[in-house]
Amino acid sequence: MFLKLAWNSLRSRGGTVILTIVSIAISILVLLAVDHTRHEAKRSFNQTVSGVDLIVGARTGEVNLLLYSIFHIGNATNNIDWRSYQQIADDPSVAWTIPIALGDSHRGFRVMGTTPEFFIYFRYGQNQPLAMAQGAPFTDLFDVVLGAQVAHRLQYRLGDPVVIAHGLGATSFSQHDDLPFKVAGILEPTGTPIDQTLLVSLAGIEAIHVGWENGVKVPGNTPPRDTLQTMDLTPQTITAFMVGLQSKMATFRLQRSINQYPREPLMAILPGVTLTQLWSTMAMVENSLQIVAWLVLCSSLLGMCTMLLASLKERQREFAILRSIGAGPGFIWLAIEMEILLMVLLGMAGAVLVLWSGILLLQTPISEHWGLFLSANLIHPHTGLLLAGIIGVALLLGCGPAIQATRLALHGRLA
């Protein structure tokens, strides 16, 4: 009864109602988009690395160390001496280590030097290992393994040559073009920064820099490839390394030992704790976006209430007729609230449909350009609570027009 009455009433005012629903849908879309992006960004960050007990780098800010070592954002303040790395790696409480070397790039994508242990011990998400879509991990000095987004965007295949550039710019004039790498493998998508990374061996990083001085290539100083294959290419320094321990009980002891390391200033961080710090620093921006989104929604809902109030005098005869056939003030109140509920539900349906379609269309470009991996799955408990909150706010704001309608119904006259 209420539903039919509300639906027919909305249909009789089609043009105004449609504009109101579109306004509500846009505001709900903004709110849902902000919330979903925030939720997915946090999920993506939290699942970037799993099973790593400590991350060790040169002494700097904890968040900065996490950003450049795991998310490949920013740069290291200094490198770590290889002997320091070996001494820490030989600690009896250490089960495994993954050294990494950063500083080179290829067409805007980061190049990371590491060891074969990276493919064995590195985990992401819910402790998921890396998997090869094609080929195999690097075995030769000049093999390179591509992340899924690198291979997709640059259209590389197995065996293709890859020239690494010195530095991190999208365009570089210092190319290691005399020693190109060969694509040996392509990783399955992980939804992490690994998808936008080229992985080579630490020895390969050392090889392409033989004959360079102070970051500049010296013509005629680069040995032939065959000679490089026989050279000792143990690195002098690395950027950072990840540590897995035999027992979690040793975490704080080893962290304290590394932070007090006498040979050089080092820092060890716990990834989970530092991620919490990272989100706490972003809380102000996050809350500001949510407040703006809620204000946009409230303005649209207030516009809806204004539309209803403006139409009440035109509907005074309608209310009088309802009163004459026995409808009480409560009936009128519920009818107005049902109209509000229908408009909000239609706006929600439109917003969810547009957001879902938009994510499906823009998922790949967003991940390629900004490294943010958005899931098209909009169904989770938090979204349900958010939508319930929107309905509650709408019905609460609608009490004003509903009460005014009951007053008009009480004093209405059949003229």
C-alpha positions in Angstrom: 0.0 0.0 0.0 2.6 2.5 1.1 5.0 1.4 -1.7 2.3 1.8 -4.4 1.2 5.1 -3.2 4.7 6.5 -2.9 5.7 5.1 -6.4 2.6 6.7 -8.0 3.3 10.0 -6.3 6.9 10.1 -7.5 5.8 9.2 -11.0 3.4 12.2 -11.1 6.3 14.5 -10.4 8.7 12.7 -12.8 11.0 15.5 -14.0 11.8 16.9 -10.6 12.1 13.5 -9.0 14.6 12.2 -11.7 16.8 15.2 -11.2 16.7 14.7 -7.4 17.6 11.0 -7.8 20.5 11.8 -10.1 21.8 14.4 -7.6 21.6 11.7 -4.8 23.2 9.1 -7.0 26.2 11.4 -7.7 26.7 12.2 -4.1 26.5 8.6 -3.1 28.9 7.7 -5.9 31.4 10.2 -4.5 31.1 8.8 -1.0 31.3 5.2 -2.1 34.3 5.9 -4.4 36.2 7.7 -1.7 35.5 4.9 0.8 36.2 2.1 -1.6 39.5 3.7 -2.8 40.5 4.2 0.9 39.7 0.6 1.7 41.4 -0.9 -1.4 44.5 1.2 -0.9 44.8 0.1 2.7 44.2 -3.6 1.6 46.7 -3.3 -1.2 49.4 -1.8 1.1 48.8 -4.4 3.8 49.1 -7.3 1.3 52.2 -6.0 -0.4 54.5 -8.1 1.7 53.9 -11.1 4.0 56.0 -13.2 6.2 58.9 -10.7 6.5 59.9 -10.2 10.1 62.3 -7.2 9.6 63.4 -4.8 6.8 66.9 -3.4 7.2 68.3 -0.3 5.6 70.5 2.7 6.2 69.3 4.8 9.1 66.4 7.0 8.0 62.7 7.4 8.9 60.8 4.2 9.4 58.1 5.1 6.9 60.7 6.2 4.3 62.6 2.9 4.6 59.3 1.0 4.1 58.3 3.1 1.1 61.5 2.8 -0.9 62.3 -0.9 0.0 58.8 -2.4 -0.5 56.7 0.1 -2.4 59.6 1.5 -4.5 58.6 5.1 -3.7 61.3 7.6 -3.0 65.0 6.9 -2.6 67.4 5.5 0.1 69.5 8.0 2.1 72.5 5.7 1.9 73.5 2.1 1.0 74.5 -0.8 3.2 78.0 -2.3 3.1 78.0 -5.9 1.8 80.1 -7.1 4.8 77.5 -5.6 7.2 74.8 -7.5 5.3 76.7 -10.8 5.5 77.4 -10.4 9.2 73.7 -9.9 10.0 72.6 -12.7 7.6 75.0 -15.1 9.4 73.2 -14.5 12.8 72.0 -17.9 14.1 68.4 -16.5 14.5 68.1 -15.6 10.8 66.4 -18.2 8.6 66.7 -16.3 5.3 67.5 -12.9 3.8 66.6 -11.2 0.5 69.0 -8.4 -0.4 67.8 -5.8 -2.9 69.6 -3.1 -4.9 67.7 -0.2 -6.4 68.7 2.8 -8.5 68.2 1.8 -12.2 65.1 1.8 -14.3 63.6 0.9 -17.7 61.2 3.3 -19.4 59.9 4.6 -16.1 59.7 1.2 -14.3 62.0 0.4 -11.4 64.8 -2.2 -11.8 65.5 -4.2 -8.7 68.6 -6.3 -8.2 68.2 -9.3 -5.9 69.1 -13.0 -5.5 67.2 -16.2 -6.4 66.0 -16.4 -2.8 63.6 -13.6 -3.7 61.5 -16.1 -5.7 61.6 -18.7 -2.9 60.9 -16.6 0.2 59.1 -13.5 -0.9 55.3 -13.6 -0.1 52.4 -11.3 -0.6 48.7 -11.2 0.3 47.8 -14.1 2.5 51.3 -15.7 2.4 51.1 -16.3 -1.3 54.3 -17.1 -3.2 55.3 -15.6 -6.5 54.3 -17.6 -9.6 55.7 -17.5 -13.1 53.2 -16.9 -15.9 55.9 -17.7 -18.5 59.6 -18.7 -18.4 61.6 -19.1 -15.2 63.5 -17.0 -12.7 66.9 -15.6 -13.8 69.8 -18.0 -14.0 72.2 -16.1 -16.4 74.0 -12.9 -15.6 71.9 -10.9 -18.1 68.5 -12.5 -17.5 65.6 -10.3 -16.4 62.2 -11.3 -15.0 59.4 -8.9 -15.7 56.4 -8.0 -13.5 53.0 -8.6 -15.0 52.2 -4.9 -15.7 55.7 -4.3 -17.2 55.2 -7.1 -19.7 51.7 -6.1 -20.5 52.3 -2.4 -21.0 55.5 -2.7 -22.9 54.4 -5.8 -24.8 57.5 -7.8 -24.0 57.8 -11.6 -24.7 60.4 -14.2 -23.6 63.7 -13.6 -25.3 63.2 -9.9 -26.0 66.2 -7.6 -25.3 65.8 -5.0 -22.5 68.1 -2.1 -22.1 68.4 -0.7 -18.5 68.9 3.0 -17.9 71.0 4.5 -15.1 68.8 6.5 -12.7 65.0 6.5 -12.0 63.7 9.0 -14.6 61.2 7.9 -17.2 63.7 9.3 -19.8 67.4 8.8 -19.3 70.4 9.7 -21.3 72.6 7.2 -19.5 71.7 3.9 -21.0 73.4 0.5 -20.5 72.8 -0.2 -24.2 76.1 -2.0 -24.6 74.9 -4.8 -22.2 71.2 -5.5 -22.9 69.4 -8.1 -20.8 67.1 -10.8 -22.1 63.6 -11.6 -20.8 63.8 -14.9 -19.0 60.5 -14.9 -17.3 57.2 -13.0 -16.7 55.5 -13.1 -13.3 51.8 -13.7 -12.6 49.9 -10.6 -11.5 50.2 -10.0 -7.7 48.5 -6.6 -7.2 51.6 -5.3 -5.6 54.5 -3.0 -6.8 56.3 -6.2 -8.0 54.0 -6.1 -11.0 55.7 -2.8 -12.1 59.3 -4.0 -11.4 62.0 -5.6 -13.5 64.0 -8.2 -11.5 67.6 -8.9 -12.2 70.5 -10.5 -10.3 72.7 -8.5 -8.0 75.6 -9.7 -10.2 73.9 -8.3 -13.2 73.5 -4.9 -11.6 77.2 -4.9 -10.8 78.1 -6.1 -14.3 76.4 -3.2 -16.1 78.2 -0.7 -13.9 81.7 -2.1 -14.4 83.7 0.7 -16.1 81.5 3.5 -14.7 82.8 6.2 -12.5 80.6 8.4 -10.3 77.5 7.3 -12.2 79.0 8.2 -15.6 80.0 5.7 -18.3 83.7 5.9 -19.2 84.0 5.0 -23.0 86.2 2.0 -23.6 86.2 0.8 -19.9 83.3 -1.7 -20.2 84.7 -5.3 -20.6 83.1 -7.7 -23.1 80.2 -9.8 -22.0 82.3 -13.0 -21.9 84.8 -11.3 -19.6 82.1 -10.1 -17.3 80.8 -13.7 -17.0 84.1 -14.8 -15.4 84.6 -11.8 -13.1 83.8 -11.7 -9.4 80.7 -9.5 -9.3 80.0 -9.6 -5.6 78.4 -6.2 -4.8 80.1 -3.7 -2.6 76.8 -2.2 -1.3 73.1 -2.9 -1.4 70.1 -0.7 -0.8 68.2 -2.8 1.8 67.4 -6.4 2.7 64.4 -8.4 4.1 64.9 -10.8 7.0 63.0 -13.9 8.0 63.7 -15.3 11.4 63.8 -18.8 12.8 61.6 -17.7 15.7 59.5 -14.6 16.3 60.9 -14.5 19.8 64.2 -13.2 18.3 62.6 -10.2 16.5 63.2 -7.5 19.1 66.6 -8.7 20.1 67.8 -8.7 16.5 66.1 -5.4 15.8 67.9 -3.8 18.8 71.2 -5.3 17.7 70.9 -3.9 14.2 69.8 -0.5 15.4 72.9 -0.4 17.5 75.2 -1.8 14.8 78.7 -0.4 15.4 80.1 -0.6 11.9 77.6 1.8 10.2 74.3 3.4 11.1 71.5 0.9 10.2 67.8 0.6 11.0 65.6 -2.4 11.3 61.8 -2.0 11.1 58.8 -4.3 11.6 56.7 -4.0 8.4 53.3 -4.3 10.1 54.1 -1.7 12.8 55.4 0.7 10.2 52.4 0.3 8.0 50.2 1.3 10.9 52.3 4.4 11.4 52.0 5.1 7.7 48.2 5.0 7.8 48.1 7.1 11.0 50.1 9.9 9.2 47.5 9.7 6.3 44.5 9.7 8.7 44.0 13.5 8.4 43.8 13.4 4.6 41.6 10.3 4.7 39.2 11.8 7.2 39.1 15.1 5.3 38.1 13.3 2.1 35.3 11.4 4.0 34.0 14.6 5.6 33.8 16.3 2.2 32.0 13.3 0.7 29.5 13.3 3.5 28.9 17.0 3.1 28.2 16.5 -0.6 25.8 13.7 0.3 24.0 15.8 3.0 23.7 18.7 0.5 21.9 16.4 -2.0 19.7 15.0 0.7 18.8 18.5 1.9 18.0 19.3 -1.7 15.6 16.3 -1.8 13.9 17.6 1.4 13.6 21.1 -0.1 12.0 19.6 -3.2 9.5 17.7 -1.0 8.7 20.8 1.1 8.2 22.9 -2.0 5.7 20.3 -3.4 3.7 20.0 -0.2 1.3 23.0 -0.9 0.6 21.6 -4.4 -0.2 18.3 -2.8 -2.5 19.7 -0.1 -5.6 18.5 -1.9 -4.0 15.0 -2.2 -3.5 14.9 1.6 -7.1 16.1 2.2 -8.5 13.3 0.0 -6.4 10.7 1.9 -7.7 12.1 5.2 -11.3 11.9 3.9 -11.0 8.2 3.2 -9.7 7.5 6.6 -5.9 8.0 6.4 -4.4 9.3 9.7 -1.4 11.5 10.2 0.8 8.5 10.7 -0.2 7.2 7.3 0.8 10.5 5.7 4.1 10.5 7.6 4.9 7.0 6.4 4.0 7.7 2.8 6.4 10.7 2.7 9.2 8.6 4.3 8.5 5.8 1.8 9.0 8.3 -1.0 12.3 9.4 0.5 13.4 5.7 0.9 12.5 5.0 -2.8 14.5 7.9 -4.1 17.5 7.0 -1.9 17.4 3.4 -2.9 17.2 4.3 -6.6 20.1 6.7 -6.2 22.1 4.0 -4.4 21.4 1.5 -7.2 22.6 4.0 -9.8 25.7 4.9 -7.8 26.7 1.3 -7.2 26.2 0.4 -10.9 28.2 3.4 -12.2 31.0 2.8 -9.6 31.2 -1.0 -10.5 31.3 -0.2 -14.2 33.8 2.5 -13.8 36.2 0.2 -11.8 35.9 -2.5 -14.5 36.8 0.0 -17.2 39.5 1.9 -15.4 41.1 -0.9 -13.3 44.0 -1.4 -15.6 44.8 2.2 -16.4 44.7 3.1 -12.7 47.0 0.2 -11.7 49.5 1.1 -14.5 49.7 4.8 -13.8 49.2 5.0 -10.1 50.0 1.5 -8.8 46.6 1.3 -7.1 44.8 -2.0 -7.6 41.1 -1.6 -7.2 38.9 -4.6 -6.8 35.5 -4.5 -8.5 34.0 -6.4 -5.5 32.0 -3.7 -3.7 30.3 -6.1 -1.3 31.8 -6.1 2.1 30.4 -5.4 5.6 31.8 -1.9 5.7 29.9 -0.9 2.6 26.7 -2.4 4.0 27.1 -0.2 7.1 27.8 2.8 5.0 24.7 2.3 2.9 22.6 1.7 6.0 24.0 5.0 7.4 23.0 6.8 4.3 19.4 5.5 4.5 19.3 6.5 8.2 20.5 10.0 7.5 18.0 10.4 4.6 15.0 9.2 6.7 16.1 11.5 9.6 16.3 14.5 7.3 13.0 13.5 5.8 11.2 13.8 9.1 10.9 17.6 8.5 8.8 17.3 5.2 6.9 14.3 6.7 5.9 16.3 9.8 4.9 19.3 7.7 2.8 17.0 5.5 0.9 15.6 8.5 0.1 19.2 9.6 -1.2 20.1 6.2 -3.3 16.9 6.1 -4.8 17.8 9.5 -5.8 21.3 8.3 -6.5 20.5 4.7 -9.9 21.3 3.1 -11.6 19.9 0.0 -12.1 23.0 -2.1 
